Amino acid sequence: MTADLARRRTAVFALFFVPGLTISSWVTRTPDVRDMVHATTAQMGLILFGLSVGSMIGILCSGALVARWGARPVIVAGTTAVAAAAALIGIGAAAGSGLGVALGLGVFGLGMGGGEVALNVEGAEVERLLGRSTMPAMHGFFSLGTVIGAIGGMGLTAVAFPVLIHLAAVAAAALAVLVLVIRHVPPGVGRRASAKGREAGAERVAVWKDSRLLLIGCVILALAMAEGTANDWLPLVMVDGHGFDPALGSAVYAVFAAAMTLGRFTGGHFVDRFGRAAALCGSAIIGAVGLALVIFIDNQVVAATAAILWGLGASLGFPVALSAAGDSGDQSAARVSLAATVGYVAFLVGPPSLGYLGEHFGLRHALILVLLLVAAAAFATPAARTPRTERDGDPIRA
């Protein structure tokens, strides 16, 4: 590995770390924010809908922006928006404004949704240059960020530290990381040379018609739903559904985030050894077991332990399926963008639907929707078995 490629990989690791730190800092303060804005469970679902709308706008715009300008400027814009949003959420909470928090979450979703697609395009290119499964470790740094943010948020929640000061400090840290590492991300990755209208349109249609790619997107949708549900609701599920106090609810989220981190840092080995399809199928099964235990067993110890299985099961879905999408045919950047767009539908429909179901049936039973999606994803994972090269007539699994 050359020094330039090593620095580029490190920059990607750091840029994945930033949104993980930021989102977990917000998530661990969710019970405090709910109380500060005097929101019911259904109202919190609507507030979180701001995150969903922002994410989808960012996702839907990002592919075209990366194709036009390359991944680097989109990463810069997205990370800057994530940092600014952390401060806006804190300001909205301090003002007791649910609308202010929703607007801050909208900016956060816009930055994270757009920036994450661009960052995954850059990450897929780095993985290709390295020649080995690296996307799980990249997403592992996102999860490491969530662990550190969750531990900090748990401690600050326990001592009733002001939400505004907490999130403002996180915003400053995010901007500092961006300034330090962005120079190592080269320009132009993911940018497509302009083609004549009819030819370019035909290429886009071909990508959308690829049934294997759409199945991969469905796997991403289900496992991203499992991950996003924990990010949005896990502390409240533990507080309202299992009787934890807010600090312990945040601690369970930290356990979930730690399991995600472990799964992603070790997952590359399993992907290289057993193939993407097997790794994704195993992830879906483990995640489904963890969700089922949280839903159906009314015991705090079981619920906290099940969060580990939930985290391990969700850990490989997004990075491994995105790698499979990028390798499923020509136009790798377009395929990564499309698969991520399909997957991020989870972030659009998840928070409001679970908030609505939670208001009527309780948050634990609302998770049955997520459980069904994750269980169904196991049957779609063979689509990720994409041959990359052939040797002696036998395809090598990817």
C-alpha positions in Angstrom: 0.0 0.0 0.0 1.4 3.4 -1.0 1.6 6.2 1.6 -1.0 8.3 -0.4 -3.4 5.4 -0.4 -2.9 4.8 3.3 -3.6 8.5 4.0 -6.7 8.3 1.8 -8.0 5.3 3.6 -7.4 7.0 7.0 -9.3 10.0 5.8 -12.2 7.8 4.8 -12.1 6.2 8.3 -12.2 9.6 10.0 -15.0 10.9 7.8 -17.1 7.9 8.6 -16.3 8.5 12.3 -17.8 12.0 12.3 -21.5 11.3 11.5 -21.4 8.3 13.9 -20.2 10.5 16.8 -22.8 13.1 15.9 -25.8 10.9 15.6 -25.1 9.0 18.8 -24.6 12.2 20.7 -28.1 13.2 19.6 -29.6 9.8 20.2 -28.4 9.4 23.8 -30.0 12.8 24.6 -33.4 11.8 23.0 -35.2 11.3 26.3 -33.9 14.7 27.5 -34.9 16.3 24.3 -38.4 14.7 24.4 -38.9 16.1 27.9 -37.5 19.6 26.9 -40.0 19.9 24.0 -42.8 18.1 25.9 -43.4 15.6 23.0 -45.5 12.5 23.1 -44.3 9.3 21.4 -46.3 10.1 18.2 -45.0 13.7 18.3 -41.4 12.4 18.5 -42.1 10.3 15.5 -43.1 13.5 13.6 -40.0 15.3 14.9 -37.8 12.4 13.7 -39.6 12.7 10.4 -37.5 15.8 9.8 -34.4 13.5 9.8 -36.1 11.2 7.3 -37.1 14.0 4.9 -33.7 15.5 5.0 -32.0 12.2 4.5 -34.1 11.4 1.4 -33.5 14.8 -0.2 -29.8 14.4 0.4 -29.9 10.8 -1.0 -31.9 11.7 -4.0 -29.7 14.7 -4.9 -26.4 13.1 -4.0 -26.0 10.7 -6.9 -26.4 13.5 -9.5 -24.1 15.8 -7.6 -21.4 13.2 -7.3 -21.8 12.4 -11.0 -21.5 16.1 -11.8 -18.8 17.3 -9.3 -17.2 14.2 -7.8 -17.5 12.8 -4.3 -15.2 15.2 -2.5 -17.2 18.5 -2.6 -20.4 16.5 -1.7 -18.5 15.0 1.3 -17.4 18.5 2.4 -20.9 19.9 2.1 -22.5 16.9 3.9 -20.1 16.9 6.8 -20.4 20.7 7.3 -24.2 20.3 7.4 -24.0 17.5 9.9 -21.9 19.7 12.2 -24.2 22.7 11.8 -27.2 20.5 12.5 -25.9 19.3 15.8 -25.8 22.8 17.1 -29.3 23.6 15.6 -30.8 20.5 17.4 -29.3 21.8 20.7 -30.7 25.3 20.1 -34.1 23.9 19.3 -34.1 21.7 22.4 -33.0 24.5 24.7 -35.7 26.7 23.3 -38.3 24.0 23.9 -39.2 23.9 20.2 -40.1 20.6 18.7 -40.2 22.4 15.3 -36.7 23.7 15.9 -35.4 20.2 16.7 -37.2 18.8 13.6 -35.5 21.5 11.4 -32.1 20.7 12.9 -32.7 17.0 12.2 -33.7 17.9 8.7 -30.4 19.6 8.1 -28.6 16.7 9.7 -30.4 14.2 7.4 -29.6 16.4 4.4 -25.9 16.4 5.2 -25.7 12.8 6.3 -27.8 11.4 3.5 -26.0 13.3 0.8 -22.6 13.0 2.3 -22.9 9.3 3.1 -23.6 8.4 -0.6 -20.5 10.3 -1.7 -18.5 8.8 1.1 -19.5 5.3 0.1 -18.6 6.0 -3.5 -15.1 7.1 -2.3 -14.9 4.1 0.1 -15.8 1.7 -2.7 -13.0 3.1 -4.8 -10.5 2.8 -2.0 -11.6 -0.8 -1.4 -11.1 -1.5 -5.1 -7.6 -0.1 -5.0 -6.7 -2.1 -1.9 -8.1 -5.3 -3.4 -9.7 -6.6 -0.2 -12.9 -6.2 1.8 -12.5 -2.8 3.5 -16.0 -1.3 3.5 -17.0 -3.1 6.8 -14.1 -1.5 8.6 -14.9 1.9 7.1 -18.4 1.6 8.5 -16.9 0.2 11.6 -15.4 3.7 12.2 -19.0 5.1 11.9 -20.0 2.6 14.6 -16.9 3.5 16.7 -18.0 7.0 16.5 -21.4 6.0 17.8 -19.8 4.1 20.7 -17.7 7.1 21.8 -20.7 9.4 21.3 -23.0 7.1 23.2 -20.5 6.7 26.2 -20.1 10.5 26.3 -23.8 11.0 26.0 -24.6 8.5 28.7 -22.3 10.2 31.2 -23.5 13.6 30.3 -27.2 12.4 30.6 -26.4 11.0 34.1 -25.1 14.3 35.3 -27.8 16.4 33.5 -25.2 18.2 31.4 -26.9 20.9 29.2 -27.9 19.5 25.8 -27.0 22.7 24.0 -23.4 22.8 25.2 -23.0 19.1 24.6 -24.1 19.2 20.9 -22.3 22.4 20.2 -19.0 20.8 21.3 -19.7 17.8 19.1 -20.3 20.2 16.1 -16.9 21.9 16.7 -15.2 18.5 16.8 -16.8 17.4 13.6 -15.6 20.5 11.8 -12.1 20.1 13.1 -11.9 16.5 11.8 -13.1 17.6 8.4 -10.5 20.4 8.1 -7.7 18.0 9.1 -8.4 15.1 6.6 -10.3 16.3 3.6 -7.1 17.2 1.7 -6.3 13.5 1.5 -9.5 12.8 -0.5 -8.7 13.3 -4.2 -11.1 15.2 -6.5 -13.0 13.6 -9.3 -14.0 10.2 -7.8 -17.4 9.2 -9.0 -17.6 12.0 -11.6 -18.9 10.9 -15.0 -18.0 12.4 -18.2 -21.1 14.0 -19.8 -22.7 11.8 -22.5 -25.2 12.7 -25.1 -28.7 12.7 -23.7 -30.1 9.5 -25.2 -27.0 7.4 -24.4 -26.8 8.7 -20.8 -30.6 8.1 -20.3 -30.2 4.6 -21.6 -27.5 3.8 -19.1 -29.5 5.1 -16.2 -32.5 3.0 -17.2 -30.3 -0.1 -17.4 -29.2 0.4 -13.9 -32.7 0.8 -12.6 -33.8 -2.3 -14.4 -31.2 -4.6 -12.9 -33.2 -7.0 -10.7 -30.1 -8.2 -8.9 -29.2 -4.7 -7.9 -32.8 -4.0 -6.7 -32.7 -7.1 -4.5 -29.4 -6.0 -3.0 -31.1 -2.7 -2.3 -33.9 -4.5 -0.5 -31.4 -6.2 1.7 -29.9 -2.8 2.5 -33.4 -1.5 3.2 -34.2 -4.1 5.8 -30.8 -4.1 7.6 -30.6 -0.3 7.4 -34.1 -0.3 8.9 -32.8 -2.4 11.8 -29.8 -0.1 12.3 -31.8 3.1 11.9 -34.5 2.0 14.2 -31.9 1.5 17.0 -30.5 4.9 16.3 -33.9 6.5 16.5 -35.7 4.5 19.1 -33.5 2.1 21.1 -33.1 4.3 24.2 -36.9 5.0 24.3 -37.7 1.3 23.7 -35.6 0.5 26.7 -37.1 3.3 28.8 -40.7 3.0 27.8 -40.8 -0.7 26.9 -38.5 -2.3 29.5 -38.5 0.2 32.4 -34.9 1.4 32.2 -34.1 4.8 33.5 -32.8 7.3 30.8 -29.1 6.8 31.7 -29.4 3.0 31.5 -31.4 3.3 28.3 -28.5 5.2 26.8 -26.1 2.5 28.1 -28.0 -0.2 26.2 -27.7 1.9 23.1 -23.9 2.1 23.8 -23.9 -1.7 24.0 -25.7 -1.9 20.7 -23.2 0.5 19.1 -20.3 -1.5 20.5 -21.7 -4.7 18.9 -22.1 -2.9 15.6 -18.5 -1.8 15.9 -17.2 -5.3 16.7 -19.2 -6.8 13.8 -17.8 -4.3 11.3 -14.2 -4.5 12.3 -14.2 -8.3 12.3 -16.7 -8.7 9.4 -14.2 -8.3 6.6 -12.6 -11.6 7.5 -15.9 -13.4 7.3 -16.8 -11.8 4.0 -13.4 -12.7 2.5 -13.7 -16.3 3.7 -17.4 -17.2 3.2 -18.6 -14.6 0.6 -20.9 -11.7 0.8 -24.2 -13.7 0.5 -23.4 -16.0 3.4 -22.2 -13.0 5.6 -25.4 -11.1 4.8 -27.7 -14.1 5.4 -26.0 -14.8 8.8 -26.3 -11.1 9.7 -30.1 -11.1 8.9 -30.7 -14.2 11.0 -28.7 -12.9 14.0 -30.4 -9.5 13.8 -33.9 -11.1 13.7 -33.1 -13.2 16.8 -32.0 -10.1 18.7 -35.1 -8.2 17.7 -37.4 -11.0 18.6 -35.9 -11.2 22.1 -36.3 -7.5 22.6 -39.9 -7.6 21.4 -41.3 -10.8 23.1 -39.2 -11.3 26.3 -40.1 -8.8 29.0 -36.9 -9.0 30.9 -34.3 -6.2 31.3 -31.3 -8.5 31.2 -32.5 -10.3 28.2 -33.3 -7.0 26.4 -29.9 -5.6 27.1 -28.2 -8.8 25.9 -30.4 -9.0 22.8 -29.2 -5.5 21.9 -25.8 -7.2 21.2 -27.4 -9.6 18.7 -29.3 -6.8 17.2 -26.1 -4.8 16.7 -24.1 -7.7 15.3 -26.9 -8.6 12.9 -27.2 -5.1 11.6 -23.5 -4.4 11.4 -22.6 -5.9 8.0 -25.8 -5.1 6.0 -25.1 -1.7 4.7 -21.3 -1.9 3.9 -21.3 -5.4 2.5 -24.4 -4.9 0.4 -23.0 -1.6 -0.9 -19.9 -3.4 -2.0 -22.0 -6.0 -3.8 -23.9 -3.2 -5.5 -20.8 -1.6 -6.7 -19.5 -4.9 -8.1 -22.8 -5.9 -9.8 -22.0 -4.3 -13.1 -20.7 -1.3 -14.9 -21.2 2.3 -13.6 -20.1 1.4 -10.0 -20.8 4.9 -8.6 -24.3 4.9 -10.1 -25.0 1.5 -8.6 -23.8 2.4 -5.2 -25.9 5.5 -5.3 -29.0 3.6 -6.4 -28.6 0.9 -3.8 -28.0 3.5 -1.0 -31.1 5.4 -2.2 -33.3 2.2 -2.0 -31.8 1.5 1.4 -32.4 4.9 2.8 -36.1 4.5 2.2 -35.9 2.9 5.6 -34.9 6.2 7.1 -37.9 7.9 5.5 -40.6 5.4 6.5 -39.1 4.1 9.7 -39.4 6.9 12.3 -42.9 8.1 11.6 -44.4 4.6 11.1 -42.8 3.2 14.2 -43.9 6.3 16.2 -47.4 5.8 15.0 -47.4 2.1 15.7 -45.7 2.7 19.0 -48.4 5.2 20.1 -51.1 2.6 19.5 -49.4 -0.7 20.3 -46.3 0.2 22.3 -42.8 0.6 21.0 -41.8 -3.0 21.6 -44.6 -4.4 19.4 -44.0 -1.7 16.8 -40.6 -3.4 16.2 -42.4 -6.4 14.8 -42.4 -4.5 11.4 -38.6 -4.3 11.5 -38.4 -8.0 12.5 -40.4 -9.1 9.5 -38.3 -7.1 7.1 -35.0 -8.4 8.5 -36.3 -12.0 8.4 -37.4 -11.5 4.8 -34.0 -10.0 3.8 -32.3 -13.4 4.5 -34.1 -14.8 1.5 -32.8 -12.0 -0.8 -29.1 -12.3 0.2 -28.2 -14.7 -2.7 -28.3 -11.6 -5.0 -25.1 -10.4 -3.3 -23.2 -13.4 -4.7 -21.6 -11.5 -7.5 -18.8 -13.1 -9.5 -15.9 -10.7 -9.8 -13.4 -12.7 -11.8 -13.2 -16.2 -13.2 -10.3 -18.6 -12.8 -10.2 -22.1 -14.4 -13.8 -21.7 -15.3 -15.0 -21.4 -11.7 -16.4 -18.0 -10.5 -14.9 -16.5 -7.4 -17.6 -15.4 -4.9 -17.6 -11.8 -4.0 
